[in-house]
Amino acid sequence: MHFKHKQRASFGSQQAGHGRALLQKKAVVRQHLRLKNKTQAREKKKLKYMQSSCEGGHTEEQQNNLADTTQEDSPFSSSSRKNRPNNLQRAKAEYRRKIEEKVLRKEEALNRRKEAEEAKKRYKEKRLYRFKKLNQKTRKGQPLMRGKIELILETLQQAPDS
């Protein structure tokens, strides 16, 4: 009884949400056996081919077909099914893409913030300059018209000719 409990614990319990671990392990074992059987069948084909080639029973077309099938069935072949990303690879790619987007958004926000601060700084400098020009006064406290005229002249010079 104690042994069964340990075995279950190593594969996860269904109550804890890990009940599929045993099924996954069995699926991996099945895939391994299937691959093993394929390789054994290929080796048998090669042996038959070698025996028949010694006897001279195959034509060149049959030899080419046999060579093509052994290359296609190899576990390292680049078939379309093998090249497709599995769920883990897709999830990793999605994760990388989201992180890159997040970094881009942060950089854009930082750039916008810097531009806004620069614009605010320019505005404050311009406002301070205008304030100083407009608030110039004589010793007796009378406003100077020179600053106002200079500002009007600057605006006329900056404005396009109309």
KEDREN-362717 format. One line per 3 residues: number of its first residue (from 0); their letters; for each residue x, y, z of C-alpha. Coordinates in Angstrom, 3 decimals, padded with zeros to 6 digits. Example, Ala and Ser with C-alpha at 12.3 -4.5 7.8 and 13.67 -1.06 7.14 Angstrom:
2
0 = as = 012.300 -004.500 007.800 | 013.670 -001.060 007.140;
This chain:
162
0 = mhf = 000.000 000.000 000.000 | 002.816 002.363 000.892 | 004.598 001.588 -002.419;
3 = khk = 001.540 002.521 -004.498 | 001.325 005.837 -002.689 | 004.961 006.627 -003.555;
6 = qra = 004.438 005.646 -007.171 | 001.391 007.865 -007.451 | 003.197 010.749 -005.812;
9 = sfg = 006.006 010.575 -008.336 | 003.538 010.929 -011.216 | 001.255 013.448 -009.504;
12 = sqq = -002.205 013.067 -008.133 | -005.386 013.830 -009.979 | -006.659 015.862 -007.054;
15 = agh = -003.601 018.137 -007.267 | -004.077 018.559 -010.998 | -001.116 016.381 -012.041;
18 = gra = -003.033 013.302 -013.190 | -001.888 013.614 -016.801 | 001.778 013.014 -015.995;
21 = llq = 001.389 009.222 -016.130 | -000.453 009.445 -019.447 | 002.262 011.661 -020.860;
24 = kka = 004.933 009.213 -019.780 | 003.089 006.348 -021.493 | 002.784 008.428 -024.667;
27 = vvr = 006.535 009.054 -024.692 | 007.198 005.334 -024.255 | 004.845 004.550 -027.163;
30 = qhl = 006.615 007.054 -029.394 | 009.968 005.553 -028.476 | 008.792 002.033 -029.296;
33 = rlk = 007.298 003.205 -032.587 | 010.579 004.854 -033.574 | 012.514 001.768 -032.518;
36 = nkt = 010.267 -000.452 -034.667 | 010.726 001.880 -037.644 | 014.498 001.747 -037.388;
39 = qar = 014.425 -002.055 -037.083 | 012.226 -002.286 -040.188 | 014.644 -000.033 -042.093;
42 = ekk = 017.567 -002.181 -041.054 | 015.731 -005.293 -042.256 | 015.065 -003.591 -045.599;
45 = klk = 018.733 -002.703 -045.912 | 019.752 -006.303 -045.126 | 017.347 -007.639 -047.755;
48 = ymq = 018.667 -005.084 -050.224 | 022.252 -006.081 -049.499 | 021.433 -009.751 -049.947;
51 = ssc = 019.504 -009.151 -053.151 | 022.160 -006.790 -054.542 | 024.696 -009.552 -054.095;
54 = egg = 022.394 -011.753 -056.154 | 021.720 -008.896 -058.615 | 017.922 -008.891 -058.243;
57 = hte = 017.147 -005.121 -058.111 | 017.069 -002.567 -060.903 | 018.443 000.951 -060.512;
60 = eqq = 014.958 002.456 -060.038 | 014.189 000.109 -057.141 | 017.547 000.960 -055.542;
63 = nnl = 016.800 004.702 -055.847 | 013.319 004.243 -054.367 | 014.766 002.267 -051.464;
66 = adt = 017.381 004.952 -050.828 | 014.692 007.669 -050.909 | 012.489 005.872 -048.397;
69 = tqe = 015.354 005.372 -045.955 | 016.239 009.066 -046.121 | 012.621 010.217 -045.673;
72 = dsp = 011.902 007.934 -042.729 | 014.987 008.880 -040.751 | 014.196 010.565 -037.429;
75 = fss = 016.441 013.478 -038.356 | 014.785 014.204 -041.699 | 013.457 017.685 -042.333;
78 = ssr = 009.865 016.872 -043.110 | 007.185 019.512 -042.743 | 005.833 017.889 -039.597;
81 = knr = 009.216 017.925 -037.888 | 009.814 021.578 -038.816 | 006.561 022.830 -037.305;
84 = pnn = 007.052 024.381 -033.877 | 005.491 022.520 -031.005 | 003.439 024.156 -028.269;
87 = lqr = 006.443 024.900 -026.088 | 008.323 026.591 -028.921 | 005.230 028.597 -029.873;
90 = aka = 004.748 029.667 -026.264 | 008.413 030.720 -025.998 | 008.162 032.699 -029.240;
93 = eyr = 004.970 034.381 -028.021 | 006.663 035.187 -024.692 | 009.698 036.697 -026.465;
96 = rki = 007.409 038.723 -028.738 | 005.453 040.091 -025.770 | 008.662 041.037 -023.941;
99 = eek = 009.965 042.837 -027.044 | 006.669 044.713 -027.397 | 006.799 045.667 -023.722;
102 = vlr = 010.355 046.989 -024.103 | 009.316 048.970 -027.208 | 006.331 050.461 -025.376;
105 = kee = 008.589 051.482 -022.476 | 011.085 053.107 -024.834 | 008.310 054.968 -026.667;
108 = aln = 006.829 056.181 -023.389 | 010.276 057.322 -022.233 | 010.826 059.202 -025.518;
111 = rrk = 007.396 060.854 -025.265 | 008.104 061.859 -021.679 | 011.486 063.380 -022.645;
114 = eae = 009.931 065.306 -025.537 | 007.174 066.601 -023.270 | 009.723 067.728 -020.676;
117 = eak = 011.803 069.482 -023.345 | 008.715 071.228 -024.743 | 007.713 072.308 -021.247;
120 = kry = 011.208 073.634 -020.587 | 011.216 075.618 -023.874 | 007.800 077.026 -023.026;
123 = kek = 008.939 078.118 -019.553 | 012.068 079.775 -020.977 | 010.025 081.613 -023.581;
126 = rly = 007.479 082.717 -020.987 | 010.229 083.935 -018.638 | 011.864 085.843 -021.507;
129 = rfk = 008.552 087.526 -022.398 | 007.869 088.308 -018.724 | 011.253 089.966 -018.311;
132 = kln = 010.793 092.017 -021.473 | 007.286 093.149 -020.558 | 008.046 093.898 -016.906;
135 = qkt = 011.019 096.188 -017.436 | 010.485 099.393 -015.482 | 012.206 102.688 -014.949;
138 = rkg = 013.648 103.750 -011.602 | 010.391 105.413 -010.761 | 008.394 102.281 -011.621;
141 = qpl = 007.044 103.287 -015.002 | 006.870 100.515 -017.669 | 009.386 100.620 -020.517;
144 = mrg = 007.975 100.519 -024.008 | 011.292 099.274 -025.426 | 010.669 095.637 -024.310;
147 = kie = 007.145 095.597 -025.712 | 008.312 096.985 -029.045 | 011.156 094.410 -029.207;
150 = lil = 008.687 091.561 -028.661 | 006.377 092.902 -031.365 | 009.335 093.229 -033.739;
153 = etl = 010.453 089.630 -033.023 | 006.974 088.256 -033.702 | 006.774 090.183 -036.964;
156 = qqa = 010.177 088.882 -038.058 | 009.309 085.263 -037.175 | 005.919 085.368 -038.893;
159 = pds = 005.929 084.454 -042.587 | 005.433 087.309 -045.030 | 001.775 087.758 -045.794;
